[in-house]
Amino acid sequence: MTANQKIVLDNRPAVEASLSNFKLVSETMPALQDGQVLVKHHYLSLDPYMRGRMNDSKSYAASQGIGEVMIGGTVGEVVESKHAKYAVGDKVVGMGGWQQYSIVDGNAVGALRKVQDGPIPLSAYLGAVGMPGVTAWYGLLKICEPKAGETVVVNAASGAVGSAVGVLAKSRGCRVVGIAGGAEKCAYVVNELGFDACIDYKAQSDGKSFNAALKAAAPNGIDCFFENVGGWMSDVILARMNAFGRIAVCGMISRYDGASPPLANPAIILVSRLKMQGFIVSEHMEVWPEALKELGGLVASGKLRARESIAEGIENAPEAFLGLLKGRNFGKQLVKLI
C-alpha cells in the first residue's frame, strides 16, 4: 500500500488567493486495476493558469473542483504497472496534479508521455521542453510569425514562457526586447538568454518613463508582442506597435486576483491594423512534436538555459504558487517531491 500526500482546493478565493484556500490531505492509494500505472512524481509544475481555475467562473477550461487535487503537470517514474506499454522505471510526463503519486489509465490518449533522462534534465520537461516551451513556440511562430530583422517584445521575459520566446526569436534573426522585474532578472535575460535589451519595469515609476525606456530599447518600433501579463504596460507597448504588428495573447497574470486590465486606447488596433489573437496551447497538440524537437535541441545544446525556482516538498506547493503570482520566482517554478 502506497501512502500519498496531496494538496486539494479547500475553498475558492474571494479576491486574492491565500494559503487558507488549500488543504494538505493524506491518503492510501488503492490497488491498481488492469491497464493502470502508478507514477511517483519527481517534480510538480506550478503555472499562472492554475489561479484562473480556482475561480468558479466561465473560462476556456472547467473550474477546479472543491475537494479535488489541484491540477498540475508532473514528471516522474513508473513504480508499478499493469499496462504492457509502461514498465517500472519508465520516466513519464503527465498531469498528475499537486500530489506525490498518481494512478493513470495507460490507455487514455495523451495521459502519459515517455521521456528520456539524459542530456535534458527531467525538470525541463515541465518547462522549456514542456507546456511552457510549446506555448512560447506556438504563440511566437504561429501567431506572431516573426521575420528576420523585426523587433519582438515579450513581458515576463525571465519566466518559463518568456525565456523560450526570446531564444526562439533570436534564432530567427529578430531583435528581442524583454520586460522583467528587477536588475538580476534583466541581467539574466540579456547575458544568459541573449536578448538584445531588457527593461526593468520596477525601475520605471510611471508610463512616461516606461515609454521612454521602451523607445530606447526598440527604436524601430515593435512588430511582434508576446503578451503574458496585461495591465497598463501593455497599453504603452501597443502604442509603440508598427503597422500590421502581431500580438499573441498568452496570459493576463495581472488580472488573476480580480483587477481588470486596462485597454486605454482600443482604437490603436484599428489605426495600426494590428492582429491580436489569444490561444490555448492544449488546443494545438498537432504542433507539439515539432515544437518539442526544436526546444529539446536548444536545451541540449545550451542555447536555452532556462532558470528554475524549486520549492521542496508537497506541503510547500501553495506558498510557492502564491509567490509565483507575485513574481517572486526566478524562471520556471517547480516543486521537488523526492
C-alpha positions as CSV (number, residue, x, y, z in Angstrom):
1,M,0.0,0.0,0.0
2,T,1.4,3.4,-1.0
3,A,0.9,6.5,1.2
4,N,0.2,9.7,-0.7
5,Q,0.0,13.3,0.3
6,K,-1.9,15.8,-1.9
7,I,-3.0,19.4,-2.0
8,V,-6.7,20.0,-2.6
9,L,-8.7,23.2,-3.2
10,D,-10.5,23.6,0.1
11,N,-12.4,26.8,-0.8
12,R,-12.4,29.5,-3.5
13,P,-10.6,32.8,-3.2
14,A,-12.8,35.8,-2.5
15,V,-10.3,38.1,-4.3
16,E,-6.6,37.2,-3.8
17,A,-5.6,33.6,-3.4
18,S,-4.2,32.7,0.0
19,L,-2.8,29.7,1.9
20,S,-6.3,29.2,3.5
21,N,-7.7,28.2,0.1
22,F,-5.6,25.0,0.1
23,K,-5.5,21.8,2.3
24,L,-3.0,19.1,2.7
25,V,-4.6,15.6,2.7
26,S,-3.0,12.2,3.4
27,E,-4.4,9.0,1.8
28,T,-3.6,5.5,0.9
29,M,-3.5,4.7,-2.8
30,P,-5.8,1.9,-4.0
31,A,-4.6,-1.2,-5.6
32,L,-4.0,-0.9,-9.4
33,Q,-6.6,-2.2,-11.8
34,D,-5.7,-3.7,-15.2
35,G,-4.4,-1.1,-17.6
36,Q,-3.3,1.3,-14.9
37,V,0.1,2.5,-13.8
38,L,1.3,4.1,-10.6
39,V,3.6,7.1,-11.1
40,K,5.8,8.6,-8.4
41,H,6.3,12.3,-9.1
42,H,9.7,13.8,-9.0
43,Y,8.7,17.4,-9.9
44,L,5.4,19.3,-9.9
45,S,4.9,22.3,-12.2
46,L,3.3,25.5,-10.9
47,D,1.8,27.8,-13.6
48,P,-0.2,31.0,-13.5
49,Y,-3.2,29.5,-15.3
50,M,-4.0,27.5,-12.2
51,R,-5.1,30.7,-10.5
52,G,-7.9,31.1,-13.0
53,R,-9.1,27.5,-12.4
54,M,-9.6,28.3,-8.7
55,N,-12.5,30.6,-9.6
56,D,-16.0,29.4,-10.3
57,S,-16.4,31.3,-13.5
58,K,-16.7,30.7,-17.2
59,S,-13.4,30.2,-18.9
60,Y,-11.7,28.1,-21.6
61,A,-11.5,25.2,-19.1
62,A,-13.6,23.8,-16.3
63,S,-13.1,25.2,-12.8
64,Q,-11.0,23.3,-10.2
65,G,-13.4,21.3,-8.1
66,I,-13.7,21.9,-4.4
67,G,-12.0,19.0,-2.5
68,E,-10.2,17.8,-5.6
69,V,-6.4,17.6,-6.0
70,M,-5.1,20.8,-7.6
71,I,-4.4,20.4,-11.3
72,G,-0.8,20.5,-12.5
73,G,1.8,18.9,-14.7
74,T,4.2,16.4,-13.3
75,V,7.3,14.4,-14.3
76,G,8.3,11.2,-12.6
77,E,8.7,7.5,-12.9
78,V,6.5,4.4,-13.1
79,V,6.8,2.4,-9.9
80,E,4.1,-0.1,-10.6
81,S,2.4,-1.1,-13.8
82,K,-0.5,-3.2,-15.1
83,H,-0.1,-1.9,-18.6
84,A,2.1,-3.5,-21.3
85,K,3.2,-0.2,-22.7
86,Y,4.7,1.0,-19.4
87,A,7.5,-0.7,-17.4
88,V,8.7,0.0,-13.9
89,G,11.4,2.7,-14.2
90,D,10.0,4.5,-17.2
91,K,10.2,8.2,-16.9
92,V,6.9,9.9,-17.8
93,V,5.3,13.3,-18.1
94,G,1.6,13.8,-17.3
95,M,-1.0,15.8,-15.4
96,G,-0.7,14.1,-12.1
97,G,-1.6,17.2,-10.0
98,W,-0.3,18.5,-6.7
99,Q,0.5,15.1,-5.1
100,Q,3.3,12.7,-4.6
101,Y,1.8,9.8,-6.6
102,S,-0.9,9.4,-9.2
103,I,-2.7,6.4,-10.7
104,V,-3.1,6.8,-14.5
105,D,-5.1,4.9,-17.1
106,G,-2.4,3.8,-19.5
107,N,-5.0,3.5,-22.3
108,A,-6.1,7.2,-22.1
109,V,-4.8,9.1,-25.1
110,G,-2.2,11.7,-24.1
111,A,-2.4,10.9,-20.4
112,L,1.3,10.0,-20.2
113,R,4.3,10.7,-22.4
114,K,7.6,8.8,-22.1
115,V,10.7,10.9,-21.8
116,Q,14.5,10.3,-21.6
117,D,16.5,11.3,-18.5
118,G,19.8,12.3,-20.1
119,P,21.1,15.4,-21.9
120,I,17.7,17.0,-21.0
121,P,17.1,17.0,-17.2
122,L,13.7,15.7,-16.1
123,S,12.7,19.1,-14.7
124,A,13.0,20.7,-18.1
125,Y,10.1,18.6,-19.4
126,L,7.8,20.8,-17.3
127,G,9.4,24.0,-18.6
128,A,11.4,24.7,-21.7
129,V,10.7,21.2,-23.2
130,G,7.2,21.0,-21.9
131,M,3.9,23.0,-21.9
132,P,5.6,26.4,-21.3
133,G,8.1,25.9,-24.1
134,V,5.4,24.8,-26.6
135,T,3.3,27.7,-25.6
136,A,6.2,30.0,-26.5
137,W,6.8,28.2,-29.7
138,Y,3.2,28.3,-30.9
139,G,2.4,31.8,-29.9
140,L,5.6,33.2,-31.5
141,L,5.7,31.1,-34.7
142,K,2.1,30.6,-35.5
143,I,0.6,33.9,-34.4
144,C,3.4,36.5,-34.3
145,E,5.2,34.9,-37.3
146,P,8.4,37.0,-36.9
147,K,10.7,37.8,-39.7
148,A,14.4,38.4,-39.6
149,G,15.1,42.0,-38.7
150,E,11.8,42.6,-36.9
151,T,11.5,43.6,-33.3
152,V,9.9,41.2,-30.8
153,V,8.8,42.3,-27.3
154,V,7.9,39.8,-24.5
155,N,6.9,40.6,-20.9
156,A,7.6,38.2,-18.0
157,A,10.8,37.6,-20.1
158,S,12.7,35.7,-17.4
159,G,9.9,33.2,-16.9
160,A,9.5,29.7,-18.4
161,V,7.5,31.0,-21.4
162,G,9.1,34.4,-21.9
163,S,12.7,33.0,-21.9
164,A,11.8,30.5,-24.6
165,V,10.1,33.2,-26.7
166,G,13.3,35.2,-26.7
167,V,15.6,32.4,-27.6
168,L,13.3,31.2,-30.4
169,A,13.0,34.8,-31.8
170,K,16.8,35.4,-31.7
171,S,17.4,32.1,-33.6
172,R,15.2,33.6,-36.3
173,G,17.2,36.8,-36.6
174,C,14.9,39.2,-34.7
175,R,15.8,42.0,-32.3
176,V,14.3,40.8,-28.9
177,V,13.4,43.1,-26.0
178,G,12.4,41.6,-22.7
179,I,10.5,43.1,-19.8
180,A,11.2,41.7,-16.4
181,G,11.0,42.8,-12.7
182,G,14.4,43.6,-11.2
183,A,18.0,44.1,-12.3
184,E,19.0,40.5,-11.6
185,K,16.3,39.1,-13.9
186,C,17.2,41.6,-16.7
187,A,20.9,40.7,-16.4
188,Y,19.9,37.0,-16.9
189,V,17.7,37.8,-19.9
190,V,20.4,39.7,-21.7
191,N,23.6,37.9,-20.6
192,E,22.4,34.3,-20.5
193,L,19.5,34.2,-22.9
194,G,20.9,36.6,-25.4
195,F,18.1,39.2,-25.6
196,D,19.2,42.5,-27.1
197,A,17.7,44.5,-24.3
198,C,15.6,44.2,-21.2
199,I,13.5,46.8,-19.4
200,D,13.3,46.5,-15.6
201,Y,9.7,47.6,-15.0
202,K,10.3,48.0,-11.3
203,A,12.7,50.8,-12.1
204,Q,10.1,52.7,-14.1
205,S,8.0,55.0,-11.9
206,D,5.2,55.6,-14.5
207,G,4.0,55.2,-18.0
208,K,6.1,58.1,-19.3
209,S,9.4,56.6,-18.1
210,F,8.4,53.1,-19.2
211,N,7.6,54.5,-22.7
212,A,11.0,56.2,-22.8
213,A,12.8,53.0,-21.9
214,L,10.8,51.1,-24.5
215,K,11.5,53.6,-27.2
216,A,15.3,53.4,-26.5
217,A,15.2,49.5,-26.5
218,A,13.0,49.3,-29.6
219,P,13.9,52.4,-31.7
220,N,12.4,51.0,-34.9
221,G,9.0,50.2,-33.2
222,I,7.6,46.8,-32.3
223,D,6.5,44.2,-34.9
224,C,5.6,41.4,-32.5
225,F,4.4,41.4,-28.9
226,F,4.1,38.3,-26.8
227,E,1.6,39.1,-24.1
228,N,1.9,37.3,-20.7
229,V,0.9,40.0,-18.2
230,G,-1.7,42.6,-19.3
231,G,-2.1,45.8,-17.3
232,W,-1.0,49.4,-18.0
233,M,2.3,48.4,-19.5
234,S,0.5,46.7,-22.3
235,D,-1.1,50.0,-23.3
236,V,2.3,51.6,-23.7
237,I,3.6,48.6,-25.7
238,L,0.5,48.7,-28.1
239,A,1.1,52.4,-28.7
240,R,4.6,51.6,-30.0
241,M,3.5,48.8,-32.3
242,N,4.3,49.2,-36.0
243,A,1.5,49.0,-38.6
244,F,0.4,45.4,-39.2
245,G,2.0,44.3,-35.9
246,R,1.0,41.0,-34.3
247,I,0.2,40.3,-30.7
248,A,0.0,36.8,-29.2
249,V,-2.1,36.9,-26.0
250,C,-0.8,34.1,-23.9
251,G,-1.7,35.2,-20.3
252,M,-3.0,38.1,-18.2
253,I,-1.4,37.4,-14.9
254,S,-2.0,41.0,-13.7
255,R,-5.8,40.3,-13.5
256,Y,-5.8,36.9,-11.9
257,D,-6.7,38.3,-8.5
258,G,-9.6,40.3,-9.8
259,A,-8.1,43.5,-11.3
260,S,-9.3,44.4,-14.8
261,P,-6.6,45.0,-17.3
262,P,-6.9,48.5,-18.9
263,L,-7.2,48.9,-22.6
264,A,-7.0,52.7,-22.7
265,N,-6.8,53.1,-26.5
266,P,-8.5,50.2,-28.3
267,A,-8.6,52.3,-31.5
268,I,-4.9,51.7,-31.9
269,I,-5.8,48.1,-33.0
270,L,-7.7,49.7,-36.0
271,V,-5.4,52.6,-36.6
272,S,-2.3,50.4,-36.8
273,R,-4.1,47.4,-38.3
274,L,-2.9,45.1,-35.5
275,K,-3.6,41.4,-35.3
276,M,-4.3,40.3,-31.7
277,Q,-5.1,36.7,-31.0
278,G,-5.4,34.7,-27.8
279,F,-4.6,31.0,-27.8
280,I,-4.6,27.9,-25.6
281,V,-1.7,25.6,-26.4
282,S,-3.5,22.4,-25.5
283,E,-5.9,23.0,-28.4
284,H,-2.9,22.6,-30.8
285,M,-1.5,19.2,-30.0
286,E,-0.6,18.7,-33.6
287,V,2.4,21.1,-33.3
288,W,3.8,19.5,-30.1
289,P,6.2,17.0,-31.7
290,E,7.8,19.7,-34.0
291,A,8.0,22.2,-31.2
292,L,9.4,19.8,-28.6
293,K,12.1,18.6,-31.1
294,E,13.4,22.2,-31.6
295,L,13.1,23.1,-27.9
296,G,14.9,19.9,-26.8
297,G,17.7,20.7,-29.2
298,L,18.0,24.3,-27.8
299,V,18.2,23.0,-24.2
300,A,20.6,20.1,-25.0
301,S,23.0,22.5,-26.9
302,G,22.9,25.0,-24.1
303,K,21.4,27.8,-26.2
304,L,18.3,27.8,-24.0
305,R,19.5,28.0,-20.4
306,A,16.2,28.2,-18.6
307,R,16.3,29.1,-14.9
308,E,14.3,27.2,-12.3
309,S,12.9,28.1,-8.9
310,I,12.5,25.0,-6.8
311,A,10.4,24.6,-3.7
312,E,11.0,21.4,-1.6
313,G,8.1,19.2,-0.6
314,I,4.4,18.9,-1.5
315,E,3.4,20.9,1.7
316,N,5.2,24.0,0.3
317,A,3.4,24.0,-3.1
318,P,0.7,26.6,-2.0
319,E,3.3,29.1,-0.7
320,A,5.4,28.7,-3.9
321,F,2.3,29.1,-6.0
322,L,1.3,32.4,-4.3
323,G,4.9,33.6,-4.7
324,L,4.7,32.8,-8.4
325,L,1.6,35.0,-8.8
326,K,3.6,37.9,-7.1
327,G,6.6,37.4,-9.4
328,R,8.9,36.1,-6.6
329,N,10.1,33.2,-8.7
330,F,13.1,33.4,-11.0
331,G,12.3,31.3,-14.1
332,K,10.2,28.2,-14.1
333,Q,8.5,27.5,-10.7
334,L,8.7,23.8,-9.7
335,V,8.1,21.7,-6.6
336,K,10.6,18.9,-5.9
337,L,8.9,15.9,-4.5
338,I,11.7,13.4,-3.9
